[in-house]
Amino acid sequence: MASRITPIVTNEYYHIFNRGVARQHIFFLKHDYQQALLGIEYYRFSKPTIKLSRFKTLARNEKEKLMSSLNQDYPELAQIISYCFMPNHFHLLLRQVIYLRENLLQLLLLHLHLHKL
């Protein structure tokens, strides 16, 4: 991944986008879109207590309880302002809420690349 010269600044807005190689599709089924949104929603918190793969195996009430806990106990790294998923690319408009040594935006993109949607 290319390095960024301009620093990511707290309380600023960022347009993040990514496209499939050679404009190939990255989303094929409705489920793919749902999984991408779930990953972005889940990893916007500073310290998710379990990995997303484990979270997906929980019963619905356990998922709701965990998400409620994350909302109350852990700060958001980024606020999702808007998003748009299309078959071969996506756009995110995020506001960085707290400073994070790691580049939040790179972490989100890494998650999307490493996990099959």
C-alpha positions as CSV (number, residue, x, y, z in Angstrom):
1,M,0.0,0.0,0.0
2,A,1.4,3.4,-0.9
3,S,2.5,5.6,2.0
4,R,0.6,8.8,2.7
5,I,2.6,12.0,3.0
6,T,-0.3,14.2,4.4
7,P,-1.1,13.2,8.0
8,I,-4.5,11.9,9.0
9,V,-5.9,14.6,11.3
10,T,-8.5,14.2,14.1
11,N,-11.9,15.8,13.3
12,E,-11.2,16.0,9.6
13,Y,-13.2,14.3,6.9
14,Y,-11.8,11.8,4.4
15,H,-13.1,10.3,1.2
16,I,-11.9,6.8,0.9
17,F,-12.4,4.8,-2.2
18,N,-11.1,1.5,-3.6
19,R,-11.7,-0.2,-6.9
20,G,-11.2,-3.8,-8.1
21,V,-8.1,-4.6,-10.2
22,A,-8.8,-3.9,-13.8
23,R,-12.2,-2.6,-12.7
24,Q,-13.3,-6.2,-11.9
25,H,-16.2,-6.7,-9.5
26,I,-15.4,-6.8,-5.8
27,F,-19.0,-7.4,-4.8
28,F,-21.0,-10.2,-6.4
29,L,-23.9,-10.9,-4.1
30,K,-26.1,-8.9,-1.6
31,H,-24.2,-10.8,1.1
32,D,-20.9,-9.3,0.0
33,Y,-22.3,-5.8,0.4
34,Q,-23.7,-6.7,3.9
35,Q,-20.3,-8.1,5.0
36,A,-18.4,-5.1,3.9
37,L,-20.7,-2.8,5.8
38,L,-20.6,-5.0,8.9
39,G,-16.8,-5.0,8.8
40,I,-16.6,-1.2,8.6
41,E,-19.3,-0.7,11.3
42,Y,-17.6,-3.2,13.6
43,Y,-14.0,-1.9,13.2
44,R,-14.8,1.7,13.7
45,F,-14.5,1.2,17.5
46,S,-11.1,1.6,19.2
47,K,-11.0,-1.9,20.8
48,P,-13.4,-4.5,19.5
49,T,-13.3,-7.2,22.1
50,I,-13.4,-10.1,19.7
51,K,-12.5,-10.6,16.0
52,L,-15.1,-10.0,13.4
53,S,-15.0,-13.7,12.4
54,R,-16.0,-14.7,15.9
55,F,-18.6,-11.9,16.2
56,K,-20.3,-13.4,13.1
57,T,-20.9,-16.7,14.9
58,L,-22.7,-15.2,17.8
59,A,-26.4,-15.4,18.3
60,R,-28.4,-12.3,17.3
61,N,-29.0,-11.2,20.9
62,E,-25.3,-11.6,21.8
63,K,-24.3,-9.5,18.7
64,E,-26.7,-6.8,19.8
65,K,-25.4,-6.9,23.4
66,L,-21.8,-6.7,22.2
67,M,-22.5,-3.8,19.8
68,S,-24.3,-1.9,22.5
69,S,-21.3,-2.5,24.8
70,L,-18.9,-1.2,22.1
71,N,-21.1,1.9,21.6
72,Q,-21.1,2.7,25.3
73,D,-17.6,1.6,26.5
74,Y,-15.3,2.3,23.6
75,P,-14.7,5.5,21.6
76,E,-15.4,5.6,17.9
77,L,-12.2,5.8,15.8
78,A,-14.2,7.2,12.9
79,Q,-17.7,8.4,12.3
80,I,-19.3,6.9,9.1
81,I,-20.8,9.9,7.4
82,S,-21.9,8.1,4.2
83,Y,-21.0,5.2,2.0
84,C,-21.7,3.9,-1.4
85,F,-20.9,0.3,-2.6
86,M,-21.0,-0.5,-6.3
87,P,-20.1,-3.8,-8.0
88,N,-16.5,-2.8,-8.8
89,H,-15.7,-0.2,-6.2
90,F,-16.8,1.6,-3.0
91,H,-16.7,5.1,-1.5
92,L,-16.6,6.0,2.2
93,L,-16.9,9.4,3.7
94,L,-15.5,9.2,7.2
95,R,-14.6,11.7,10.0
96,Q,-11.6,10.7,12.1
97,V,-12.9,11.1,15.7
98,I,-9.8,10.2,17.8
99,Y,-6.1,10.1,17.1
100,L,-4.7,6.6,16.4
101,R,-1.1,5.9,15.9
102,E,-1.9,3.4,13.2
103,N,-3.6,4.8,10.2
104,L,-7.3,4.0,10.7
105,L,-8.0,4.3,7.0
106,Q,-5.3,1.8,6.1
107,L,-6.6,-0.5,8.8
108,L,-10.1,-0.4,7.3
109,L,-8.8,-1.0,3.8
110,L,-6.5,-3.8,5.0
111,H,-9.5,-5.5,6.6
112,L,-11.5,-5.3,3.4
113,H,-8.6,-6.7,1.4
114,L,-7.7,-9.6,3.7
115,H,-11.2,-10.8,4.5
116,K,-13.4,-12.3,1.9
117,L,-16.5,-10.2,1.7
